[in-house]
């Protein structure tokens, strides 16, 4: 069975608070319902100064999902480590860890948007040093106070370069890669072996490295709903000239470019079932039902196709 994930960022083109409220309510309901149907995890992220209602506090967002569910894992992918006070982040994670009995998984990453650092008064040029200090202090706080999960709540080091692998191995922490990057994963495993650390890698698969949306007629879905995907792809792609994460499409402008990238895909249930069955390493199956402020009823249709058609066929 593939690891099934619902991703939410609560963003929409105008960033209207009322729209965000509807997206938040829908996300919580989808998570509750999905848990009962076999979905394993929800994923939230962190961005600031977007103007679009993008999730800005992933620990708080994760805690909302955890409070409304009993078994679902909430995955923070990722918290922008240098923008947090280390003690505050450690304590917030510990609170959610204790409340959920170990169901919060947090990845910390550097981020790449200088505007986010500027908006919070943090020196972008010191982000590497700040990250090392953050992880050191968080581990100290957890060792001093104790947490539900021992020796500490699940903490991953996230990124996509060799420095990320070095940092994860140095702290003896698992590595979360932003894309299918087997060379970086191998480098991390080599470093872990040298330091007698047990390696653990979370990495998208070679086939499904992107977001999936399910629909009975993909061509019609692209024509009628593609504007929501295009908005997010263009917005996200405009934040960097380099591909910084799984969903970054720098310079993308048209829906055809988005489709050709393979980062956002609309599949039928039958196509997804065949793809999973035919893959040796499928990796996490990540759905993004409310992408770009997608109409809530359409988001439900997509998730119901997963739970009613795909998951039973793979059980």
DRENROKE-111898 format. One record per residue: chain; y, x, z of N, C-alpha, C in turn; residue in one letter. Coordinates in Angstrom, 3 decimals. Example, Ala and Ser with C-alpha at 12.3 -4.5 7.8 and 13.67 -1.06 7.14 Angstrom:
<recs>
mol_n.py_n.px_n.pz_ca.py_ca.px_ca.pz_c.py_c.px_c.pz_type
A_-5.690_13.190_7.800_-4.500_12.300_7.800_-3.300_13.200_7.800_A
A_-2.250_12.850_7.080_-1.060_13.670_7.140_0.030_12.900_7.870_S
</recs>
This chain:
<recs>
mol_n.py_n.px_n.pz_ca.py_ca.px_ca.pz_c.py_c.px_c.pz_type
A_-1.200_0.850_0.000_0.000_0.000_0.000_1.244_0.881_0.000_X
A_2.180_0.590_-0.892_3.412_1.359_-0.959_4.297_1.047_0.241_X
A_5.094_2.026_0.639_6.107_1.808_1.668_7.206_0.949_1.061_X
A_7.359_-0.278_1.555_8.331_-1.212_0.994_9.609_-1.203_1.818_X
A_10.727_-1.054_1.124_12.022_-0.899_1.780_13.039_-1.840_1.142_X
A_13.817_-2.515_1.971_14.974_-3.273_1.495_16.222_-2.479_1.843_X
A_17.011_-2.162_0.827_18.233_-1.395_1.050_19.435_-2.329_1.074_X
A_20.348_-2.090_2.018_21.557_-2.896_2.114_22.759_-1.992_2.385_X
A_23.869_-2.242_1.673_25.117_-1.537_2.011_26.286_-2.494_2.229_X
A_26.082_-3.799_1.969_27.060_-4.858_2.269_28.340_-4.755_1.440_X
A_28.313_-3.992_0.357_29.521_-3.781_-0.454_29.614_-4.806_-1.587_X
A_30.853_-5.094_-1.992_31.109_-5.975_-3.128_32.427_-5.555_-3.771_X
A_32.672_-5.953_-5.022_33.838_-5.444_-5.754_35.178_-5.589_-5.044_X
A_35.453_-6.734_-4.448_36.751_-6.911_-3.794_36.729_-6.498_-2.323_X
A_35.556_-6.351_-1.755_35.460_-5.962_-0.358_36.012_-7.004_0.595_X
A_35.964_-8.282_0.197_36.509_-9.347_1.031_35.661_-9.510_2.291_X
A_36.277_-9.558_3.473_35.505_-9.696_4.711_34.601_-10.924_4.724_X
A_35.033_-12.020_4.116_34.197_-13.218_4.100_32.967_-13.007_3.231_X
A_33.160_-12.299_2.126_32.003_-11.968_1.285_31.056_-11.046_2.036_X
A_31.619_-10.055_2.718_30.766_-9.158_3.490_30.005_-9.917_4.568_X
A_30.659_-10.887_5.187_29.986_-11.693_6.192_28.780_-12.424_5.626_X
A_28.943_-12.977_4.413_27.822_-13.669_3.776_26.697_-12.688_3.443_X
A_27.060_-11.504_2.972_26.047_-10.503_2.632_25.302_-10.034_3.880_X
A_26.035_-9.852_4.976_25.393_-9.445_6.233_24.416_-10.507_6.713_X
A_24.834_-11.759_6.698_23.951_-12.840_7.139_22.711_-12.918_6.260_X
A_22.912_-12.801_4.958_21.780_-12.859_4.038_20.826_-11.689_4.260_X
A_21.388_-10.504_4.487_20.550_-9.326_4.709_19.688_-9.498_5.952_X
A_20.260_-10.015_7.027_19.497_-10.227_8.262_18.387_-11.249_8.048_X
A_18.689_-12.306_7.312_17.676_-13.325_7.052_16.567_-12.785_6.150_X
A_16.941_-11.995_5.143_15.943_-11.392_4.267_15.035_-10.436_5.043_X
A_15.626_-9.685_5.953_14.834_-8.738_6.743_13.855_-9.469_7.652_X
A_14.324_-10.510_8.332_13.443_-11.283_9.205_12.291_-11.903_8.421_X
A_12.627_-12.530_7.331_11.620_-13.190_6.507_10.682_-12.153_5.891_X
A_11.243_-11.047_5.409_10.430_-10.008_4.788_9.449_-9.382_5.755_X
A_9.861_-9.198_7.012_8.956_-8.633_8.009_7.693_-9.481_8.129_X
A_7.851_-10.800_8.144_6.708_-11.696_8.265_5.809_-11.658_7.037_X
A_6.352_-11.166_5.920_5.602_-11.140_4.664_5.072_-9.754_4.307_X
A_5.287_-8.771_5.175_4.695_-7.464_4.918_5.642_-6.356_4.529_X
A_6.948_-6.625_4.458_7.914_-5.556_4.177_8.025_-4.666_5.410_X
A_8.092_-3.362_5.187_7.960_-2.408_6.278_9.295_-1.947_6.848_X
A_10.322_-1.812_6.001_11.535_-1.138_6.458_12.778_-1.696_5.788_X
A_13.914_-1.516_6.463_15.224_-1.714_5.845_15.961_-0.384_5.888_X
A_16.857_-0.184_4.941_17.604_1.071_4.848_19.089_0.766_4.771_X
A_19.883_1.513_5.557_21.341_1.373_5.538_21.963_2.760_5.440_X
A_23.190_2.819_4.966_23.847_4.113_4.822_25.256_4.070_5.408_X
A_26.012_5.134_5.180_27.353_5.252_5.770_28.341_5.780_4.749_X
A_29.436_5.053_4.564_30.563_5.549_3.761_31.852_4.992_4.344_X
A_32.932_5.742_4.172_34.233_5.360_4.724_35.280_5.353_3.611_X
A_36.373_4.640_3.870_37.518_4.613_2.954_37.103_4.223_1.539_X
A_36.265_3.185_1.440_35.818_2.735_0.118_36.649_1.569_-0.410_X
A_37.157_0.733_0.483_37.872_-0.455_0.052_36.970_-1.566_-0.431_X
A_35.659_-1.401_-0.257_34.704_-2.379_-0.782_33.775_-2.944_0.286_X
A_34.056_-2.699_1.554_33.205_-3.224_2.598_31.900_-2.485_2.773_X
A_31.827_-1.268_2.245_30.608_-0.472_2.361_30.291_-0.216_3.831_X
A_29.004_-0.211_4.162_28.581_0.013_5.541_29.188_1.298_6.084_X
A_29.918_1.197_7.191_30.594_2.364_7.755_29.970_2.832_9.064_X
A_29.113_2.020_9.675_28.457_2.410_10.918_26.968_2.076_10.799_X
A_26.170_3.009_10.300_24.762_2.688_10.041_23.942_2.481_11.302_X
A_24.336_3.078_12.425_23.588_2.868_13.660_23.776_1.431_14.132_X
A_25.012_0.941_14.063_25.277_-0.444_14.430_24.547_-1.395_13.487_X
A_24.608_-1.104_12.179_23.935_-1.967_11.205_22.431_-1.982_11.455_X
A_21.856_-0.800_11.693_20.413_-0.726_11.958_20.060_-1.518_13.203_X
A_20.895_-1.421_14.242_20.625_-2.133_15.486_20.628_-3.648_15.277_X
A_21.475_-4.145_14.367_21.480_-5.578_14.080_20.126_-6.020_13.540_X
A_19.575_-5.229_12.611_18.262_-5.559_12.058_17.172_-5.446_13.121_X
A_17.245_-4.420_13.935_16.230_-4.207_14.963_16.226_-5.331_15.991_X
A_17.417_-5.843_16.323_17.514_-6.909_17.313_16.945_-8.228_16.799_X
A_16.904_-8.380_15.469_16.423_-9.634_14.887_14.959_-9.568_14.442_X
A_14.293_-8.421_14.641_12.920_-8.246_14.190_12.077_-7.654_15.304_X
A_10.770_-7.600_15.057_9.849_-7.099_16.083_9.086_-5.861_15.648_X
A_8.829_-5.712_14.346_8.031_-4.584_13.865_8.752_-3.757_12.807_X
A_9.759_-4.315_12.189_10.442_-3.666_11.078_11.065_-2.338_11.502_X
A_10.930_-1.332_10.663_11.587_-0.048_10.885_12.972_-0.094_10.243_X
A_13.977_0.361_10.963_15.332_0.489_10.410_15.581_1.962_10.130_X
A_15.863_2.281_8.876_16.047_3.657_8.456_17.504_3.895_8.067_X
A_18.138_4.851_8.723_19.524_5.225_8.416_19.481_6.348_7.386_X
A_19.961_6.063_6.176_19.843_7.018_5.057_21.179_7.198_4.318_X
A_22.130_7.892_4.837_22.020_8.640_6.063_23.320_8.482_6.859_X
A_23.310_9.002_8.095_24.539_9.117_8.878_25.227_10.416_8.501_X
A_26.534_10.371_8.316_27.296_11.561_7.920_27.583_12.384_9.169_X
A_26.642_13.279_9.478_26.618_13.973_10.752_27.924_14.586_11.220_X
A_28.603_15.395_10.406_29.825_16.058_10.875_30.963_15.106_11.231_X
A_30.859_13.842_10.820_31.906_12.878_11.139_31.687_12.192_12.487_X
A_30.593_12.528_13.156_30.257_11.900_14.436_30.476_12.865_15.597_X
A_30.830_12.292_16.740_30.769_13.049_17.976_29.287_13.175_18.353_X
A_28.778_14.382_18.581_27.339_14.561_18.807_26.795_13.758_19.976_X
A_27.527_13.730_21.081_27.044_12.998_22.250_27.019_11.503_21.956_X
A_28.065_11.016_21.316_28.121_9.584_20.990_26.986_9.189_20.050_X
A_26.741_9.991_19.033_25.668_9.669_18.094_24.316_9.697_18.797_X
A_24.084_10.716_19.622_22.819_10.810_20.353_22.631_9.604_21.267_X
A_23.687_9.212_21.953_23.580_8.079_22.877_23.386_6.760_22.128_X
A_24.093_6.578_21.016_23.934_5.353_20.232_22.510_5.230_19.690_X
A_21.987_6.340_19.166_20.617_6.335_18.651_19.632_6.061_19.783_X
A_19.851_6.686_20.943_18.955_6.474_22.077_18.942_5.015_22.504_X
A_20.111_4.379_22.502_20.197_2.966_22.886_19.357_2.110_21.939_X
A_19.524_2.336_20.634_18.755_1.565_19.656_17.269_1.902_19.724_X
A_16.943_3.156_20.004_15.554_3.580_20.151_14.899_2.878_21.329_X
A_15.603_2.812_22.445_15.065_2.158_23.631_14.910_0.650_23.411_X
A_15.936_0.044_22.807_15.904_-1.398_22.585_14.773_-1.795_21.636_X
A_14.559_-1.000_20.595_13.582_-1.344_19.558_12.208_-0.746_19.796_X
A_12.079_0.043_20.861_10.828_0.733_21.164_10.380_1.621_20.001_X
A_11.349_2.430_19.558_11.020_3.493_18.610_11.072_3.133_17.153_X
A_11.797_2.079_16.786_11.797_1.650_15.378_13.014_2.108_14.578_X
A_13.828_2.982_15.137_14.985_3.514_14.409_14.676_4.927_13.922_X
A_14.794_5.138_12.610_14.626_6.450_12.001_15.969_6.855_11.403_X
A_16.493_7.998_11.829_17.832_8.412_11.417_17.788_9.716_10.634_X
A_18.421_9.716_9.477_18.645_10.934_8.705_20.114_11.305_8.831_X
A_20.394_12.564_9.097_21.776_13.046_9.114_22.003_13.932_7.896_X
A_23.116_13.712_7.228_23.471_14.494_6.052_24.926_14.910_6.107_X
A_25.298_15.824_5.213_26.660_16.358_5.221_27.673_15.421_4.582_X
A_27.246_14.654_3.586_28.222_13.916_2.799_28.909_14.847_1.804_X
A_29.755_14.296_0.967_30.364_15.086_-0.108_31.763_14.600_-0.482_X
A_32.227_13.506_0.128_33.538_12.959_-0.223_34.582_13.469_0.762_X
A_35.491_14.295_0.267_36.525_14.848_1.148_37.395_13.754_1.748_X
A_37.579_12.644_1.031_38.425_11.570_1.533_37.860_10.998_2.829_X
A_36.548_11.012_2.975_35.939_10.505_4.204_36.260_11.424_5.377_X
A_36.182_12.721_5.127_36.530_13.688_6.172_38.012_13.582_6.531_X
A_38.851_13.457_5.514_40.287_13.337_5.766_40.603_12.073_6.573_X
A_39.937_10.974_6.233_40.237_9.703_6.907_39.886_9.750_8.389_X
A_38.938_10.628_8.766_38.528_10.737_10.168_39.011_12.038_10.808_X
A_39.875_12.761_10.109_40.487_13.955_10.676_39.519_15.099_10.913_X
A_38.541_15.266_10.021_37.542_16.322_10.162_37.696_17.311_9.002_X
A_37.573_18.595_9.303_37.738_19.659_8.319_36.505_19.739_7.415_X
A_36.674_19.368_6.158_35.566_19.340_5.194_34.935_20.718_5.013_X
A_35.735_21.770_5.092_35.223_23.127_4.849_34.298_23.604_5.961_X
A_34.303_22.936_7.113_33.472_23.341_8.246_32.247_22.441_8.419_X
A_31.915_21.661_7.391_30.871_20.658_7.570_29.502_21.270_7.897_X
A_29.180_22.443_7.344_27.896_23.064_7.652_27.791_23.478_9.112_X
A_28.840_24.120_9.618_28.867_24.525_11.031_28.834_23.307_11.936_X
A_29.592_22.286_11.568_29.630_21.067_12.373_28.258_20.394_12.416_X
A_27.544_20.418_11.309_26.211_19.827_11.291_25.260_20.573_12.228_X
A_25.294_21.895_12.189_24.438_22.677_13.085_24.770_22.383_14.549_X
A_26.061_22.311_14.850_26.472_22.009_16.223_26.022_20.610_16.631_X
A_26.137_19.668_15.707_25.750_18.289_15.986_24.268_18.199_16.351_X
A_23.411_18.776_15.515_21.967_18.681_15.764_21.610_19.377_17.075_X
A_22.192_20.545_17.312_21.924_21.271_18.559_22.264_20.421_19.764_X
A_23.435_19.822_19.759_23.887_19.050_20.914_23.084_17.757_21.067_X
A_22.752_17.100_19.966_21.962_15.875_20.054_20.607_16.138_20.699_X
A_19.947_17.187_20.286_18.647_17.526_20.870_18.782_17.844_22.351_X
A_19.895_18.478_22.717_20.137_18.771_24.132_20.320_17.485_24.935_X
A_21.102_16.555_24.393_21.357_15.288_25.091_20.054_14.533_25.314_X
A_19.244_14.447_24.290_17.980_13.724_24.422_17.038_14.401_25.420_X
A_17.046_15.734_25.436_16.196_16.450_26.387_16.654_16.215_27.826_X
A_17.979_16.075_27.986_18.540_15.892_29.340_18.332_14.473_29.864_X
A_18.420_13.486_28.978_18.427_12.096_29.436_17.118_11.364_29.201_X
A_16.333_11.802_28.237_15.098_11.102_27.919_15.319_9.898_27.033_X
A_14.317_9.548_26.223_14.398_8.418_25.302_13.040_7.732_25.255_X
A_13.018_6.530_24.672_11.753_5.817_24.517_10.773_6.661_23.713_X
A_11.229_7.165_22.556_10.388_8.010_21.717_10.459_9.440_22.225_X
A_9.305_10.063_22.408_9.257_11.438_22.915_8.783_12.375_21.817_X
A_9.355_13.589_21.748_10.374_14.110_22.664_11.784_13.586_22.385_X
A_11.979_12.929_21.231_13.278_12.344_20.919_13.098_11.352_19.784_X
A_14.068_10.490_19.537_13.979_9.544_18.428_13.805_10.265_17.094_X
A_13.126_9.627_16.134_12.918_10.260_14.830_14.239_10.676_14.185_X
A_14.368_11.973_13.875_15.585_12.517_13.284_15.208_13.389_12.103_X
A_15.745_13.058_10.926_15.499_13.803_9.705_16.769_14.538_9.291_X
A_16.592_15.652_8.612_17.709_16.354_7.987_17.689_15.997_6.503_X
A_18.785_15.440_6.013_18.817_14.938_4.647_19.683_15.760_3.717_X
A_19.312_15.772_2.454_20.076_16.477_1.430_19.207_16.771_0.226_X
A_19.650_17.733_-0.585_18.900_18.011_-1.801_19.004_19.450_-2.278_X
A_19.370_20.365_-1.366_19.500_21.770_-1.754_18.690_22.624_-0.779_X
A_18.551_23.905_-1.116_17.738_24.798_-0.292_18.298_24.955_1.122_X
A_19.626_24.870_1.252_20.216_24.961_2.583_19.746_23.813_3.475_X
A_19.516_22.646_2.875_18.993_21.508_3.635_17.608_21.834_4.175_X
A_16.778_22.416_3.312_15.427_22.794_3.726_15.470_23.836_4.842_X
A_16.382_24.786_4.730_16.491_25.819_5.769_16.915_25.210_7.097_X
A_17.859_24.289_7.045_18.339_23.671_8.290_17.218_22.857_8.950_X
A_16.501_22.086_8.172_15.421_21.282_8.733_14.347_22.155_9.364_X
A_13.956_23.216_8.673_12.924_24.103_9.205_13.411_24.829_10.451_X
A_14.669_25.255_10.441_15.215_25.998_11.584_15.203_25.160_12.853_X
A_15.490_23.865_12.717_15.498_22.986_13.884_14.136_22.340_14.144_X
A_13.161_22.617_13.291_11.847_22.025_13.467_11.834_20.534_13.242_X
A_12.683_20.048_12.302_12.821_18.622_12.037_12.271_18.269_10.655_X
A_11.864_17.036_10.452_11.411_16.607_9.125_12.558_16.604_8.120_X
A_12.181_16.710_6.842_13.135_16.805_5.738_13.124_15.503_4.944_X
A_14.305_14.949_4.666_14.447_13.769_3.825_15.232_14.165_2.579_X
A_14.577_14.129_1.432_15.207_14.563_0.188_15.820_13.384_-0.560_X
A_16.946_13.634_-1.207_17.689_12.567_-1.874_17.084_12.184_-3.213_X
A_16.138_12.986_-3.709_15.533_12.715_-5.007_14.161_13.380_-5.032_X
A_13.465_13.214_-6.139_12.163_13.873_-6.291_12.408_15.348_-6.587_X
A_12.343_16.165_-5.537_12.689_17.580_-5.624_11.548_18.418_-5.041_X
A_10.432_18.513_-5.742_9.262_19.214_-5.198_9.517_20.690_-4.896_X
A_10.409_21.352_-5.644_10.705_22.762_-5.367_11.352_22.921_-3.994_X
A_12.279_22.014_-3.653_12.923_22.076_-2.341_11.902_21.761_-1.251_X
A_11.040_20.791_-1.519_10.012_20.445_-0.537_9.077_21.630_-0.291_X
A_8.700_22.335_-1.359_7.820_23.496_-1.204_8.513_24.615_-0.427_X
A_9.801_24.807_-0.692_10.558_25.829_0.037_10.577_25.501_1.524_X
A_10.786_24.245_1.847_10.777_23.802_3.246_9.415_24.061_3.892_X
A_8.348_23.744_3.189_7.008_23.948_3.749_6.727_25.433_3.983_X
A_7.195_26.282_3.084_7.022_27.725_3.263_7.755_28.217_4.509_X
A_8.984_27.734_4.694_9.757_28.135_5.876_9.096_27.628_7.155_X
A_8.571_26.409_7.118_7.894_25.865_8.293_6.666_26.700_8.645_X
A_5.927_27.118_7.631_4.741_27.936_7.876_5.120_29.264_8.532_X
A_6.233_29.855_8.097_6.688_31.123_8.675_7.094_30.970_10.135_X
A_7.577_29.756_10.485_8.090_29.529_11.838_7.117_28.733_12.708_X
A_5.889_28.533_12.194_4.863_27.785_12.919_5.352_26.384_13.283_X
A_6.000_25.741_12.316_6.500_24.371_12.468_5.674_23.460_11.567_X
A_5.291_22.304_12.071_4.551_21.348_11.259_5.511_20.640_10.307_X
A_5.331_20.783_8.993_6.286_20.187_8.047_6.064_18.691_7.875_X
A_7.145_17.983_7.571_7.084_16.557_7.240_8.184_16.282_6.232_X
A_7.817_15.746_5.077_8.775_15.538_3.989_8.763_14.082_3.554_X
A_9.940_13.485_3.474_10.114_12.166_2.877_10.850_12.365_1.560_X
A_10.194_11.951_0.453_10.763_12.245_-0.864_10.427_11.116_-1.833_X
A_11.400_10.669_-2.639_11.094_9.681_-3.674_10.021_10.200_-4.622_X
A_9.252_9.276_-5.176_8.195_9.671_-6.091_8.720_10.027_-7.469_X
A_7.880_10.614_-8.316_8.311_11.015_-9.659_8.533_9.839_-10.605_X
A_7.937_8.688_-10.273_8.038_7.529_-11.159_9.167_6.602_-10.736_X
A_9.228_6.285_-9.450_10.134_5.218_-8.994_11.338_5.752_-8.246_X
A_11.936_6.844_-8.740_13.085_7.411_-8.039_14.352_6.628_-8.368_X
A_14.461_5.475_-7.718_15.627_4.621_-7.925_15.447_3.299_-7.219_X
A_16.347_2.364_-7.509_16.316_1.037_-6.894_15.641_0.055_-7.847_X
A_14.883_-0.868_-7.282_14.148_-1.855_-8.077_14.667_-3.251_-7.772_X
A_14.789_-4.040_-8.814_15.125_-5.452_-8.688_14.061_-6.208_-9.471_X
A_13.482_-7.246_-8.894_12.410_-7.997_-9.554_12.939_-9.290_-10.160_X
A_12.435_-9.573_-11.371_12.840_-10.788_-12.083_11.756_-11.104_-13.099_X
A_11.539_-12.382_-13.357_10.512_-12.768_-14.330_10.902_-12.421_-15.764_X
A_12.194_-12.279_-16.029_12.682_-11.965_-17.381_13.742_-10.867_-17.265_X
A_13.340_-9.586_-17.272_14.295_-8.487_-17.072_15.458_-8.481_-18.060_X
A_15.207_-8.767_-19.332_16.301_-8.740_-20.306_17.359_-9.791_-19.968_X
A_16.901_-10.963_-19.579_17.853_-12.010_-19.195_18.587_-11.621_-17.915_X
A_17.864_-10.990_-17.001_18.497_-10.571_-15.747_19.582_-9.536_-16.001_X
A_19.311_-8.571_-16.869_20.336_-7.575_-17.192_21.567_-8.249_-17.797_X
A_21.348_-9.245_-18.653_22.466_-9.929_-19.312_23.269_-10.778_-18.336_X
A_22.580_-11.474_-17.418_23.252_-12.425_-16.545_23.688_-11.832_-15.210_X
A_22.957_-10.818_-14.719_23.227_-10.276_-13.387_23.603_-8.800_-13.405_X
A_23.526_-8.182_-14.572_23.744_-6.744_-14.665_25.119_-6.284_-14.233_X
A_26.104_-7.187_-14.256_27.455_-6.787_-13.861_27.506_-6.297_-12.416_X
A_26.652_-6.842_-11.560_26.627_-6.423_-10.159_26.084_-5.007_-10.020_X
A_25.047_-4.715_-10.777_24.484_-3.367_-10.768_25.472_-2.385_-11.383_X
A_26.090_-2.786_-12.489_27.048_-1.905_-13.160_28.206_-1.573_-12.231_X
A_28.702_-2.557_-11.505_29.824_-2.277_-10.588_29.445_-1.202_-9.587_X
A_28.273_-1.347_-8.944_27.898_-0.344_-7.956_27.691_1.018_-8.607_X
A_27.033_1.054_-9.759_26.769_2.333_-10.415_28.057_3.050_-10.789_X
A_29.022_2.312_-11.326_30.300_2.918_-11.712_31.075_3.367_-10.479_X
A_31.098_2.529_-9.451_31.817_2.866_-8.216_31.215_4.100_-7.560_X
A_29.915_4.078_-7.363_29.214_5.178_-6.711_29.312_6.454_-7.544_X
A_29.143_6.308_-8.863_29.208_7.467_-9.742_30.577_8.110_-9.776_X
A_31.629_7.337_-9.469_32.982_7.867_-9.483_33.333_8.695_-8.272_X
A_32.432_8.755_-7.295_32.712_9.506_-6.076_32.433_10.993_-6.204_X
A_31.790_11.418_-7.260_31.481_12.837_-7.426_31.204_13.133_-8.888_X
A_31.547_14.354_-9.316_31.254_14.763_-10.686_29.843_15.302_-10.808_X
A_29.171_15.526_-9.679_27.790_16.010_-9.666_26.888_14.913_-9.121_X
A_25.612_14.960_-9.527_24.665_13.989_-8.995_24.302_14.403_-7.580_X
A_24.875_13.718_-6.611_24.749_14.120_-5.218_23.641_13.390_-4.479_X
A_23.165_12.297_-5.027_22.125_11.544_-4.344_21.309_10.794_-5.379_X
A_20.312_10.117_-4.879_19.395_9.389_-5.745_20.105_8.453_-6.709_X
A_21.151_7.768_-6.233_21.786_6.732_-7.029_23.065_7.184_-7.729_X
A_23.366_8.464_-7.674_24.591_8.922_-8.313_24.417_9.061_-9.824_X
A_25.312_8.409_-10.537_25.358_8.511_-11.991_26.780_8.892_-12.390_X
A_27.135_10.159_-12.225_28.518_10.574_-12.511_28.926_10.245_-13.941_X
A_30.083_9.611_-14.073_30.629_9.331_-15.395_30.061_8.108_-16.083_X
A_29.121_7.403_-15.464_28.533_6.234_-16.112_29.596_5.150_-16.288_X
A_29.546_4.447_-17.424_30.550_3.428_-17.705_29.967_2.119_-18.241_X
A_28.824_2.172_-18.893_28.293_0.980_-19.547_26.959_0.567_-18.935_X
A_26.629_-0.695_-19.134_25.361_-1.208_-18.624_24.188_-0.516_-19.302_X
A_24.336_-0.199_-20.563_23.254_0.495_-21.278_22.999_1.869_-20.674_X
A_24.053_2.555_-20.283_23.884_3.853_-19.633_23.145_3.718_-18.307_X
A_23.460_2.674_-17.581_22.787_2.441_-16.304_21.302_2.182_-16.537_X
A_20.983_1.335_-17.524_19.583_1.022_-17.812_18.826_2.269_-18.241_X
A_19.434_3.072_-19.080_18.765_4.270_-19.585_18.532_5.305_-18.490_X
A_19.341_5.290_-17.453_19.211_6.277_-16.384_17.925_6.109_-15.588_X
A_17.419_4.880_-15.495_16.227_4.617_-14.710_16.466_4.592_-13.214_X
A_17.715_4.725_-12.801_18.013_4.715_-11.361_18.093_3.297_-10.806_X
A_18.504_2.374_-11.623_18.438_0.961_-11.279_17.512_0.324_-12.312_X
A_16.454_-0.332_-11.842_15.503_-0.904_-12.784_15.209_-2.353_-12.419_X
A_15.125_-3.183_-13.440_14.700_-4.569_-13.265_13.322_-4.688_-13.890_X
A_12.342_-5.062_-13.078_10.956_-5.153_-13.521_10.405_-6.545_-13.242_X
A_9.368_-6.910_-13.979_8.607_-8.096_-13.624_7.612_-7.698_-12.529_X
A_7.118_-8.666_-11.777_6.090_-8.332_-10.782_4.891_-7.625_-11.406_X
A_4.483_-8.083_-12.583_3.327_-7.491_-13.243_3.586_-6.033_-13.622_X
A_4.796_-5.744_-14.079_5.137_-4.360_-14.421_5.105_-3.470_-13.185_X
A_5.612_-3.974_-12.075_5.635_-3.182_-10.846_4.221_-2.944_-10.321_X
A_3.391_-3.965_-10.343_2.012_-3.821_-9.886_1.289_-2.753_-10.707_X
A_1.437_-2.816_-12.033_0.781_-1.843_-12.900_1.308_-0.436_-12.651_X
A_2.603_-0.320_-12.407_3.212_0.981_-12.169_2.677_1.609_-10.883_X
A_2.603_0.811_-9.821_2.109_1.332_-8.551_0.642_1.724_-8.668_X
A_-0.159_0.881_-9.291_-1.581_1.171_-9.435_-1.827_2.413_-10.291_X
A_-0.924_2.681_-11.217_-1.129_3.809_-12.121_-0.551_5.119_-11.646_X
A_0.095_5.114_-10.481_0.761_6.331_-10.000_-0.055_7.000_-8.898_X
A_-0.178_8.330_-8.984_-0.847_9.092_-7.927_0.037_9.200_-6.690_X
A_1.329_9.394_-6.909_2.287_9.504_-5.818_3.467_8.587_-6.123_X
A_3.386_7.368_-5.633_4.445_6.423_-5.974_5.676_6.587_-5.093_X
A_5.481_6.983_-3.855_6.616_7.120_-2.957_7.114_5.761_-2.488_X
A_8.208_5.726_-1.736_8.728_4.454_-1.227_9.157_3.515_-2.348_X
A_8.865_2.239_-2.192_9.307_1.203_-3.121_10.581_0.603_-2.532_X
A_11.707_0.962_-3.117_12.998_0.562_-2.558_13.619_-0.540_-3.412_X
A_13.833_-1.695_-2.786_14.516_-2.789_-3.455_15.941_-2.895_-2.925_X
A_16.838_-3.344_-3.797_18.261_-3.427_-3.453_18.724_-4.844_-3.802_X
A_18.291_-5.836_-3.033_18.459_-7.233_-3.465_19.891_-7.724_-3.545_X
A_20.788_-7.188_-2.729_22.174_-7.663_-2.712_23.115_-6.677_-3.398_X
A_22.588_-5.896_-4.320_23.364_-4.872_-5.002_24.652_-5.440_-5.599_X
A_25.756_-4.766_-5.316_27.037_-5.139_-5.917_27.493_-6.544_-5.620_X
A_27.092_-7.095_-4.446_27.456_-8.469_-4.130_26.664_-9.491_-4.926_X
A_25.427_-9.163_-5.253_24.541_-10.070_-5.990_24.520_-11.443_-5.319_X
A_24.539_-12.549_-6.095_24.434_-13.877_-5.483_23.222_-13.958_-4.566_X
A_23.421_-14.554_-3.417_22.376_-14.567_-2.394_21.107_-15.246_-2.902_X
A_21.241_-16.333_-3.648_20.034_-17.021_-4.130_19.238_-16.138_-5.083_X
A_19.917_-15.312_-5.878_19.215_-14.398_-6.768_18.524_-13.284_-5.981_X
A_19.165_-12.839_-4.904_18.541_-11.824_-4.054_17.245_-12.354_-3.452_X
A_17.265_-13.601_-3.001_16.057_-14.199_-2.439_14.939_-14.288_-3.478_X
A_15.287_-14.662_-4.694_14.270_-14.750_-5.748_13.591_-13.400_-5.965_X
A_14.366_-12.340_-5.953_13.823_-11.000_-6.172_12.866_-10.609_-5.053_X
A_13.277_-10.817_-3.807_12.436_-10.429_-2.673_11.189_-11.304_-2.601_X
A_11.324_-12.586_-2.930_10.159_-13.471_-2.911_9.139_-13.075_-3.965_X
A_9.576_-12.550_-5.083_8.627_-12.056_-6.088_7.838_-10.870_-5.535_X
A_8.496_-10.055_-4.738_7.800_-8.935_-4.108_6.758_-9.429_-3.113_X
A_7.176_-10.319_-2.221_6.274_-10.736_-1.147_5.199_-11.714_-1.606_X
A_5.516_-12.540_-2.615_4.574_-13.576_-3.028_3.642_-13.138_-4.151_X
A_4.077_-12.160_-4.956_3.253_-11.752_-6.096_2.782_-10.296_-6.027_X
A_3.711_-9.404_-5.692_3.365_-7.964_-5.729_2.512_-7.550_-4.537_X
A_2.986_-7.816_-3.332_2.264_-7.346_-2.148_0.849_-7.931_-2.035_X
A_0.656_-9.232_-2.300_-0.721_-9.751_-2.253_-1.654_-9.072_-3.263_X
A_-1.106_-8.742_-4.441_-1.940_-8.098_-5.457_-2.337_-6.685_-5.078_X
A_-1.538_-6.055_-4.222_-1.802_-4.670_-3.830_-2.539_-4.567_-2.504_X
A_-2.687_-5.678_-1.807_-3.291_-5.648_-0.472_-4.745_-5.188_-0.540_X
</recs>
